[in-house]
Amino acid sequence: MELNGAVVLVTGASGGIGLAAARLMAAKGAKVALAARSAEALEQLSAELPGSLAVPTDMTDEAAVRSMVRAVQDHYGRLDVLVNNAGRGMHVPFEQIDLAGYRSLLELNVVSVVGAMQAAIPGMRAQGGGMVVNVSSGTTKMILPGVATYSSSKHALNNLSHVAHAELAKDNIRVSVVYPFITETNFAAAASAGNPQPQSGRPSMPGDTAEYAGGLIVEAIETEQAEVYAEAVKRMGQPRT
């Protein structure tokens, strides 16, 4: 898909990969709608990116997610690409998984994505097509102790995305999954908060930049590939034995 002139909604746009992707797409001429909980951060970014729209949204609020999509469609008259990037991590040993926290993680990393897609699909179908890019994780291609909660949520996202890809092809709606590697943002630190124990088996090498990961999202949109992998994921991914 050509990004110049396309309307793209990016969730989790206030920082990290979402912020980098929004800037890259705006530089290519896209009209970028920015969603996240932080209204102040979004307003600052919106002032930086010409033609953009700030839509403060709590992605775990179903009604707010529907309003977010409707606001973008009302403002621009269409929505060409939905980038589901909002999410959070949880890195703890299996026996220490907090069930309430895990349910909360699934609400954001999985359920909210389904809600956003369901809100966007009817409009895309009516306009003749569109695209959804779901940001997964390279951890779904590895077996990493200490990352079961986060990785399992992204495994669910992968399967949902692949099924949607097959079901929506007839409507000219493409669904792509992006697999970033460890990224140099505050995401990993936040995921491990409250868990001082070292996570044996987790990669300790330097991560990719947020700009590189954001570029994977751009690549997915421009090539319309069903899956786009970070190079480090291609190198490190190993089949389960």
Beta strands, then each sheet from edge to edge (+ up, - down):
strand 1: 7-11
strand 2: 31-36
strand 3: 53-56
strand 4: 81-84
strand 5: 130-135
strand 6: 173-179
strand 7: 227-229
sheet 1: 3+ 2+ 1+ 4+ 5+ 6+ 7+
end
